Amino acid sequence: MTKAEQVRLTALRLRVLRQAADEGNVARVCRHFGISRKSFYKWKRRHTEHGDAGLGDRPRTPQHSPRATAREVVSKILYLRQHYHFGAGRIAAYLSRFHRIVIAGSSVHRILTRHGMPRLPANQKHRPHGKRWQSYEKPQPGHRLQLDVKFLERSAEFQSQFHWHLETRDVRHVYIRPRTPHLNGKVERSHRVDDQEFYQLLDKDGISDDIHLFTDKLREWEDYYNYHRPHGGLGGHPVRATASENESWGVTEALSTYR
């Protein structure tokens, strides 16, 4: 109900009370305005206790909702959306992994909608390409691999020594053109996931300075990525699974991106 509608409703109920006071016949006034005597005395009681403000409609939502999502959980949901642009499903997965909070993706979506964030920012949305890249699949996992590394001081990891090491093992090594990350899309996407879902979420003051603790966290992340993290390209399933599950999901090329 709008503020204007609330004002009109309050004025009408105040008119009913005043007319009943002038005529001294509540039953006749109720018949005239088409209301019940129960409603009349309810308005009269509210007006006596709260004045004109008591004649407005009160919120219909319950004052106490024991099943409502806790405020601290809502704050975490909004923080992940605002700072990392996670979708509802990924937020639910991260609350479960990092905070041991179990909440459905649909509940996360309702909370985001209620706070005016039902959709991701424009810079995170899918943009159509003039020419779509053609996806490919191989008959066996590992028939084709994309390889890259991060955090090295020198970019000499794939030079002649590495190249001929592969050639001697009958493995064909092909370089992509410089400044063409789309040709190495799977591993680039992997790096992006590492940045958004692991490195940015680390307590850098407490973990990054301790190599042993960092290594433990990295192994935990790799286990989560391979065995538990839902992947959109696999219908929300993790990367690694049993052979029967792979057949039912149609997983082929995705399995060649093992960590």
N, C-alpha and C positions, 0 to 999 in steps of 0.2 A: 504494500500500500504506500502510495506517495504521500509526501508531507501535506499537499493540498487536500487530498482525500481524507487524511487524518483530521485536518482542521474542520472540514465539512461535517464529518461524523461526530466530532466532539460538540460542534454547535447544535446539531440535531438532538443529541441526547440531553444537552443542557436545556434546550427548548421544551423537551418532554417533561423534565423535572420541574421547570418553572410553571408550566401550564398545569401540572398536577397540583402544585402548591397553591396556585391561584384558584382552581376550581374545587379543590378538596375532595375529588373523586378519582382515585387511581384507576379503578376498573374502567371507567368511561374513557379516560385519556389513553389507556393501553389499547382499547378497542379502536379508538380513532387513529392511532399511529400504527396499529397492526403489530404490536409487540406483546410478549407475555409479561405477566406480573412478576415472574421470577427475574426476568431481565431488568425490569424497572427497579426492583429493590436492590439488585446487584449494582446498577449504576448509581443509585442513591447512596449506597454504602461506600462505594469508591469515592464519590464526590465529597462525602462527609470526611473521609480520611485523608484524601489527597487533593481536594479542590478540583478545578477544571481539568488539570492534567490527568486525573484519575479516570476520566471518561473516554480516553483514547484506547484503542485496541492494544493489548499487550502481545509481545512475541509469543508465537505458538511453540517455539523450540523449547525443549526441557531445560530447566535451570541446571540440572546435573545429568551428565551422560557418562556413566562409568565405562562404557565401551569406546568412548572417543579416543582418537590417537593422542598420545601424550604430547605436550607442547615441545619438549626437547626433541622428540622424533620429528615433528613437523619442522622444527628449525634445521635439523640435519638434512631433511628432504629439500627444503628451499635452498640451503647452502650448496648442495651438490648440483642443483639445477643452475643456480646463478653463477657458480665459479667453474664448473666442469661441463655444463651443458649436457648432462646425462638425461636419457629418457626415463620413463617411469619404470620399465622393467629393469634397467641397469641400476637405477637408484635402489630398487628393492633388493637386488643381488648384492650391492655394496653394503647396505645396512645389515644384511645377514652375515656377510663375510667379516666386516671390520668391527661391527658393533653388536653382533649376535641378536639383532632385532629382526623378527619375522613379520613381514607386512606384505600384503598382496600388491602386485603392480597396479591393479585397478584402484586400490585404495590410494596409492601414491598419485595416480592420475587425478582422482577426485580432489585431493589436497592441492595439487598444482593448479587445477582449474579454479578452485575456490580462492586462491591467492593471485589469480590473474596471470598464470604462467602455463596455460594448457599446451602451448606449442614452443618448440625450440626457437632460438633467435634466427633471424633470416640468414645470417652467415653460416649457420650450421645445417640449413636445409639442403635437400638434394637439388642439384642444378642439372637440367638436361643438357646433354652434349649434342653438338651438331652431328657428330659421327660417333656412334657407340663403339667401344672396344669389344672385340669379339673374345668371349671367354673360351677356354680350352680345357679339356680333361685328358688325363693319361690313364691307361688301363691298370696301372699299378702305382700305389703310393711310392713316391721317391723317384719316379722316372724323370722328373724335372724339378729342380730346386732353384729358388731365388735366395741369394746370400748377400748379406751386408752386416756391418758392425757399427757400434757406436762408441764414443768417448775414447778415441785414440788420438794421440798427439800428432801422428803422421798418418797420412792416407796412403800408405805403401803396403797394405796387407794383401792386395790381390795382384801384385806385380809378377815378373817373369818366374820367380821361384815357385810361387803358388800355382801359376798357370801350367808349368811343365810338370809339376807334381801330379796334377790331375790328368794331364795327357798321358803320362807313363802308366796310369791306371785305366786307360781307355775311357776316360770321362771327358766329354767335350766341354770346354770352358768358353763362354761367349760373354764379352763385355757389352754393356749397354752404352748408348751415347751419353756424353756428359750433359748434365742438366735436363735429364728426361726421367724424373722419378716415376712417371706413369708406366714406364716400361718395367719397373720393378715394384709394381703396385702392392703385391701381397706382403712383401717384407717392409715396405714403407708404411703400410697400414699397421703392421705389427709394431713398428717403432712408435707409431702414434698411440696405439693402445698402451704400450709400456709407459709412455710419457704421461698420459692422462690418468691411467688407472693404477700405476705403481709409483713412479718417481714423485709425482706431484702430491701423492697422499702420504709420503713418508714423513715421519717426524725427523727432519733433517738434523736438528740440534742433538737428538739423542741417538740416531741410528747411523747417519752418514759418516760420522767420525769413528765409528767402531766397525772395523772391517769384518769381524766375526759375526756381529749382530746383523750387519748389512747382508752378509752372505746367507745367513739363515733366512732373512726376510725374502731375499731373492729366490731361494729354493722354494719357499712357501708360495711365492707368487707364480713361479713356473708350474708348480703342481696345480695350483688353482686354475691357471690359464688352460692347461692341457686337459684336466679331468673334471672341472667343476664350472668354469665360466660359461654362461650361455652365449653362443655366437649367432648373430643374426643371419649369417650366410648358411647356417646349418639348421635353421628353424628353431633356434634357441637351445640347441644341444651342444655339449662340449665337443672339443676336437677329437680326443682319443676315446675309443670305446671298443667293445668286443666286435668280432667279425660279423656276427649276426645283426648287431645294431647298425653297423656300417652299411650292410646290404639294405636294411630297411630304410635307412635315411638317404641312400644314394650318395654316400660320401666317397669322392674319388680324389679330385685335385686338392681339396682342402687338407687331406691327410699328408700331403707332401710339404706342408708348412709347419712341420713339427718344430718345436722350440729346441 
